[in-house]
Amino acid sequence: MSKDQIVTEEHHRRPRSLGGTESPANVSYVVSRYHKNWHTLFGNMNAYQICCQINKSKFKPKELLVVCKFINGIEVLKSGENCSKKQTKTSYAWYSLFKDMEEFEEIIKYINNVWLDPSYHFYVEKKI
């Protein structure tokens, strides 16, 4: 394999451990190293847990709030786990995944379109 080739793998937007399937709507093909970084940040968390994790993150602007809304399908009642607790690992993973995005809203749009369980959607609101 040449250095110009990009290796991709399946990302289950709703983790299989939380009831995710092999349906095309639930699978994104992502660069392998980004996939690893996503799971460093969020393990196999459900959408509400991911939202909470982002809201606690030092990378989110203080004046903004991410809101998770169920939009269709079957809600996830189980919780996931397995994200890294190490600050250096999570900082590297965040930077690696989102370094090319200047605006926080762009990051959330990317998460919605590629990474997040398709039954949910994140919205960015200004804190009151």
C-alpha positions, 0 to 999 in steps of 0.5 A: 500500500502506498502512502497516498492510499487512504484506509477506511473502515465502517463506523456504526453510527449507532453502535452495535452494542446499543442496537445498531444494525448494518443498514446503510443509514447506520454505516459511515465509511471513515478514515481508520485513524479518525475512527480510532480518535472518535472512539477515544473521545466517545467510546460507544456512547449513545447520542445523549451521552456524546452531547453531554461529553461535548458540552463538558469539553474544553473545546466547546465555546462557553457561550454555546450549548449543544442540544440533542434531539431524537428525530425518528426511528427507535430511541436508545435507552442503553448507555455506552462507555469506554471513552478515554479519560486521559486528557492528552489522548482526548486533546489529540483525538479532538484536534485530529478529527476537527483540526480543519474546521474553523467554526464549532457549528461546522464540527457539529454539522460534521458529527451529525452527517458522519458520526452520530446515530441517524435517529438523533440530531445535534443543534447548537444554541447560544446560552441565555 
